[in-house]
Amino acid sequence: MKKHFPIICIVVLSITACSFDALDRKPSDTPVISQPVGEFLDDWTFSVFSKTSLDFDEAKFRLWLPENNHDIKAVLVILSFSNGSSFGDITLDEWKTYAENEKLALMGVTLRGGNYVDPEQGSGNALIKALDTISFKNNLPDVGKLPLLLQGYSAGGVYSYNFSHFKPERVIAFVNIRGGGIGTTSSTNNHIPGLMLLGENDEPSRNQRMTNVVLSKRDEGGLFGLAIEPDMDHFGGLFTSWRLTRAFLSAALDKRLTEDTNALVSIPENSGWLGNNTTKEIYNFDDYPNNTENASWLINETFAEKWKAYQED
């Protein structure tokens, strides 16, 4: 036994040393197992996992690009009604043709549950993460960094407006169609061209909230306007509003994007036109005869003409 004693001592000491070393290890030294943020449902559709019951229950995003996509300059995010999905919208020929002509990627969105209409609760970062992840998987990493156009109907319109406040540095312009669940934000999105489209026969309180936000923003020089579609309730068709939306977004692309780069530029307020919300008369900004803060800001003359025609019976 004696001749084996040194060996036994060495083994015991080694075990003891290992045990003390384990006890002395700091929590920061412990390997961190990263949790996945989501999963791919197919090559172009990514589902982001919810973190809490407050952010959302479901968040899925699908990206579509034109076949000739080497010079995509922005991503148009289309959003639907409460707890709905716009996956079908991005398959429509009218949106695909528009995207091809304007060199855009389209993103369809499915959001359900929680407080998803407030991007700051988690749904905003989910959108950004999904766009980046899908783009990277498909060897189009630059697409994930592109600026955004947002247009949504009802709850989707609320999200579009709120996102312009959440990430103003990423947003070219937004359109809110009949999304009345909004309130005035801080001035961080005042410089972003925004359009609110109301239905004449929609719920009065919904229309009033949308109008109040526009007038509040206009009082601060915000680039916001509203238009009212005649004889339209909350649940009517969107095709007429979508036509005006596309005209507005095209003008915003032209004015906000610098050539050969995705950097965003500011638009001087007095470079636009103004529309009288009562008479629907339109004027060059400097020629407007009344209080400019009570008028809708219109991005250029061509759009001003379409704004007027949209509201005619």
N, C-alpha and C positions, 0 to 999 in steps of 0.2 A: 504493500500500500504506500509506503513512504516514497518509493521512487516515482509514483504517479501523482504525488501531491502538488508539485509545481504546475502540472498541466491542468489539474482541477481548479487551482487558484486562478490561473489565467482565464479559463472559461467563465468562472464566476465573476471575475472582475469585468470581463468583456460584456457579459449580460447586464451587470449593474450599470456599467458606463452607458450602454445603449438605453437603459431605462431612464437614467437621469437626463440623458440627452433629449429623449422624447418629452420628458416633463419640462425641460427648459425651453422647448421650442415655442416661439411666439405665435399667437393666432395668425399673424400676417404671413407666417412661413407655411401655413397649411395650404396645400394645393386647393385652388378654387375651381369648382366644376361649374362652368358656364351653362346656363339654362337657355334653350332655344327660344327665340322671340316669336317664332311662328313656324309654319310649314307650307311647302308648295303643294297645291292641289293639282296643278299641271304646270307646264313650263312658263306660263304667262299669268298665273293666278296664285296669289300668296295670301294666306290667312294668318293674321297676327293674333297671338294669344292675349287674352285679357289678363290684366294684373290684379284688378279689384272689381267688385260688383258695381263700382261707381263709374268706371270709364265706359265700358261697353260689354255686351255679351258676345257679340260677333263682329268681326271686322275683316272683310275680304276685299281684295283689290285685284283688278284684272287690267293688264296693259295691252293695247293694240297699237301697232305702228303700220304706216303705209309700206307697201313693198319696197318703194324707193325711199329708204329712211336714213341715208347718210348725212342729210343736212337738216334734221329735225331741230326746230328752234324753240319749242315750248311744249308743255304738256297741258292738255285741256282735261280737267277733272269734271266729270258729269255726275251729279248727285240727284237722288230720287226722294220720294215722299217718306214719311215717318216709317222707320223699320223696313224700308224697301230696298230695292236693288236697281242699279242702272246698268247691269251687265248687258241687258237686252238693248239699251239705248246705243251703246257703242258699236252694235252690229248693224244699225240702221244706215242705209245708203247715204242719207242726207248728212249724217255726221262723218261718215268715212270719206265722202267726197270733199267735205269741208276741210277735214284734216289733211287730205292729200294736197288740196290747193294751197293751204296755209302752212304746210310743212309742220304738222303737229302730230304728237302722239296723243292717243285717247286713253283715259283711265276710267274704268267703271268701278263703282263702289257699292258694297253691301255693308251697311251698318245697322246694328240692331241692339236695343237694350241700353241700360245705363244712361249716362248723360252725354251721349256721343255727339250731340249737336254743339257741344262746347269743346273745341279742339284742344284746349288747355288741359282737359281732364284725361287726355291720353289718345284720343282718336286722331289728333293732328300729327303727333309723332308716329302713330301707326301708319298713316298715309305716307309720310316721308320715308319711313323704314321700308315699307312695301315697295315703293317706287325704286328706291336704291337697290333693294335685294333682287327684284325682278330684272332690272337693267343689268346688274352685275352678272347674274346667271346666264343671260343671253348675250354676253360680250358686248354690251352697249353701255358701259359705265357712265359715259357723258350724259346720257338721257336722265339718269338719276339726279343730276345736278341742275337740270334746266329749270327756268322759272315756270310758274303755273298760271293758267287761266282757270277760274272756277265758275261753274254755273250750276244752279240747283233749283229744284222745285219744292215748295213747301218746306219741310224740315231740311231738305237738301239746300234750299236757298238760305235758311238760317245758318247752316254750317258754312256755306260759302262766304257769307258776310263775316261770321266770327273768325274764320280762318284768315281773312285779310288783316285782322287785328292780331291774331296769334303769330303769324309769320309774315309781316308786311314786306320784308326784304325778298321774299320768294314770289310774291303775287304781282302779276302784270295788271289784271283787272278781274272784277267779279260781277256776276249777275244773280240776283235773288228774285225768283218768280214766286209770288204769293206766299212767301215765308214770313209770317207776321210775328213769330215768337222772338223778337229781337228788342234790344235796348241800345241806347247810345254808348259807344265805346270811347276810350280816350282818343286823342288826336293822332295816334300813330298810323292810322290807315286813311287819314284825310287826303293824302296825296295819291291814293290808289283810285283810278276810275271805277266808280260803282254805279250800277243800274238796278233800280227796284221796279219790278213789273207787277202791277196790281190788277185785280179783276173788278170791274165795276160793281158786280153783284156779289162779291165776296163779303165775308163777315165784316161789318163796319169797324169793329175794334181792331181787327187784323190790319185793315187798310190804314187805320189811323196810326197804329204803331209804326208801320213802314214809312208813312208820310212824316211823322215826327222825327224819325231818325234822319231822313234826307234833309229836312229843314234845319235840324240841329247841326248837321255837318256843313250845310251851305252857309250857316251863320258864321262858321269858322273858316270859310273859304275852301271847304272840301269839294272834291271833284265828283259829286253825287247828283244823280237825277232820278226822277220817277216818271212812269208812264202808266196810263190806265187803259186796259183793253175793254172796249164797250161790250155790254151784255154778256160778260164772262163771270162765272162764279169760281169758287175755289177748285172745283174738280173737273173743269172743262179741259178741252184739248190744249196741247202746248205748242202746236206747230206754228201758229202765228207768232207767239212769243219767242220761239226758237229762231225764227227768221230775223227778228229784231236783235236778238241776242248775238247771232253770228255777225251782223253788221257792226254792232258795238265792239265785239271782241276783235274783229279784223282791224278796225280803226285803232284800237288800243295797241295791238301788235305793231302797227305801223309807227305809232308815236312813242312807244315805250322801249322798244328794243333797238339797240344800236346795231348797225350792220356788221356781220361777221363776228358777233359776240353776243352772249346772253346777258350782258350787263343792262340794268334797268335805268332809264333816265326819267327825271321828273317832267311833268307837263305844266307849264305856267297856266294858272287859272284863266287869265285873260286871253289865252290863245284859243279857247273853245267858244262855243255858242251858248246861248241861253234860251230856254223855252218857258213861256208863261203857263203855269200849271192850270190856270182857269180858262184862258182864251185859246191856248195851244199855239199862239203866235211865236215865231222864232226870230232871233236877232243875233247878229254878231255881238260878242261880249261888250265891246266898247259902245255899242249903239243901243243897248237895252234901256228903255225909257223909265223903268221902275226900279224897285229895290232888288238888286241882284241876288241878295241872300234868300229871297222868296221864290226864286226861279230855279228850274232844273238845269244843271250843268250838262251840256251836250258836247261831245268830244270834237266834232267838226261839222261843217255845213252839210255834208252828205248825210251823216247820221241824223242831224237835226231835221232834215226833210223826212226821213223815214220815221223818226219819233213822232212827228206831226201826223203823218199818214196812218200810223198804227192806232191812233186815238180817234180817228174819224169814224162816224157811224156808217 
